[in-house]
């Protein structure tokens, strides 16, 4: 995951106020009752964590998905074909982006649209590249690329499983699935130059300025990042709370109705620079980052973050199930 020094503890009371301030208490109760009624009325397809796990495993099998490598190119072809096989209208966005050290990266944003004619749309996204550096690991591993099973592949795996269902049963709104590239090529911990925030999320920055269709809009977006780790918890992420509080509340409420209270914690977590920032900044789409947050770690992330331990051993089907079920409940209940 992109982001040394990025998880800054937020003022809990302020963020909780932002997330809960969607209206008066009367309106809040009315909204909750309506959403509960909708949830019981709509038959949401059954998410399969086993299937999502296999999609993650398939990505990791290519090797580290670092831009400009054979593994990256091969995995990109696999992801494009897989979304296409699931009935999406495909957009293949290729771009030359510049890394923190001046390298030209051959980036590829892979986009699949469902019901592309619909005006009412929801954006689902994740990054598919993996970190070229294990810079949170032992010093001798700092220049070794990581598998990125959790940090990257987990979000993509969940979205591929959702895409499989979208082909079979369409929700009432249009859905766009975007796999962003070059998210995790930001300045490493060992770099001795000036730190720059915008060296991360290069694919979403490009897409934000030049979307796959002109003047692209969506009601809201959901970004999945590090959503497969064992013991993962998802707190209210700070930037999402400020810019997408209504959608965030909808997601966490859905998770709690489904019984996933141990995963989706209704408390302020940290603030992170991630793809959702540029989705909002450049396209003005409120986008919620569902991202694993560990309040007991030094960096705020899973213990395998930016280490060689971010492999299939850290992936937990129960975490995938909680996230996948929640996202599907949200999108299938959109009217």
C-alpha positions, 0 to 999 in steps of 0.5 A: 500500500502506498503511504509511508507516514500517511496514517495520521490519527484523526480527531475521533469526535470530529470524524464521528460527527462528520460521518453521523451528520447526514441529517436530523435524528428524525431523517436519520431514523427514516433513512435507516428504516428505508434502507432496512426495508430495501435490504430485505426486499432485494435478493442480493446474490451470495458472495463467495470468498472461495472464489475471491481467494482464487482470483487473488491467488491467480494474480499473485501467481504471476509474480510481483505486478510491478509496472514495466515487468513481464509479470505486470504485463501478463497479469494485466492481460488476465484481468482485462480478459476476466472482466470481459468474460464477465460481460463488462463493456471494456475500456483499456486506458494506457498511459506513460506516467513518471515515477518519483525517480523520473522513470517512465512507467507503462501504466494500464488502467483496466475498466469494465462497465455494466449497464453503460447507458445508465445515468445513475452509476456507482464506481468500484475500484482497487489498484492491481499493481504491487509495490516494487520495494519491501521497504517496511521489511528488513533492510536487506529486503528493501529493494525486493518487490512484494507479492502484494496479495493483500495490498492490491490483489485482495481488492481486485479479487473481491471486485472480480467476484462481484463482476461475476455476479453482475453478469448474472444479475444486474442491479438497478444502477450502472456499475463501473469497475476500475483497476487502477495501476501504478498506485504503489510506486511512491517514494520509498522509506529509504529514499533520501530526496524530498517526500512528495505525496503525489508520487503515489496513485499515478494511475488514478491521477491520470484517470481523474484528469482523463476518465474512460468516458468524457465527463464521467460521473457517479453517485459515489465510489467505493475503493477496496485496499488491503481487504483480505488480511487476517484479523483486518479491521476497517475504521472510518478513514479520515478523507472519506469521512470529510468528503463522502460521509453519507456513502460511508455511513451507508456502507458501515450500516450495511456491514452491521446489518449483515453481522460484520461488526468485528470488521467494520468499526464505527470509529475514526481511524486514520487519514491516508493518501489513496486512489479515492483522494484523486477520484474526489479531487479530479472528478468530484465523486465522493469515494469511500476507502475501505482500507485495513487499519490497525490502531495498534501498529506503528504505521496503522496498517496490517503487519505484512504491509510493504513486507515480503510477508504480504503473500497468500499466507496473510489472506483470510477468507472470512475478511474477504466474505465480510467485505464482499457481502457488504459491498454487494448489499450496498450496490444491489440496494441502490435505486 
